[in-house]
Amino acid sequence: MLKGFMDRRSHEEAIRREGRLPPGQSLTEKFPVLHFGEIPQYGDMSTWNFRVFGLVEEEKRWSWEEFNKLPRTKVVLDLHCVTRWSKFDMPWEGVHLKTLIDGGFIKLKPNVTHCIQHCEYGYTTNLPVEAMLSGNFLLATHYDGHPLEAEHGYPLRGLMGAVPHQRQESDRYLWKGGKWLRGLEFLDHDEPGFWEQAGYSNSAKIWDEERYARRGW
């Protein structure tokens, strides 16, 4: 047990020296499970669909089969949770929103500024579109070569992380990607989501340690 603790501390210090550990965070070798509410149970995926709506030229609704035929990509991301754990060099697979827009699968109207991720049970979270078009946001279906486990967002989650060795303005805490994602709504204004309305930071920038909306929470 002591050896495991010392190994983790040594790894954490190495990551810190590389400038990859945000302020107030600690490295974890595990993959903690945190979410609000129950885990959805999916049976027949033929009834599942993913909706893109709001300020788009044409509303889209993809079945699970159709979604998995969209252009796919593999990325490695560091994840940083507002509860102060960080996990590094995590391999993911899914669909980049930028790829869908560049490929004409989604056509945004010129006045779009923000996107709301709509998840099961009415959960939402919000981001500026420019952050979702960065390399550290993914519509993720797989982790470490396998479909997502139920507690990590199967079948689809919005994933908000940080590209290793690339500190970017778009880096956000993990809650800015919603598990059990069912739709994206594009707007010309911002609308705070579930945790944002509960007192968490609306911007959630990890390098500025923007965890809560106001001091004292």
Beta strands, then each sheet from edge to edge (+ up, - down):
strand 1: 26-27
strand 2: 49-54
strand 3: 60-63
strand 4: 73-80
strand 5: 85-95
strand 6: 114-119
strand 7: 124-128
strand 8: 137-143
strand 9: 146-147
strand 10: 157-160
strand 11: 181-187
sheet 1: 1+ 5+ 4-
sheet 2: 1+ 5+ 8- 9+
sheet 3: 1+ 5+ 8- 10+
sheet 4: 3+ 2- 11- 6+ 7-
end
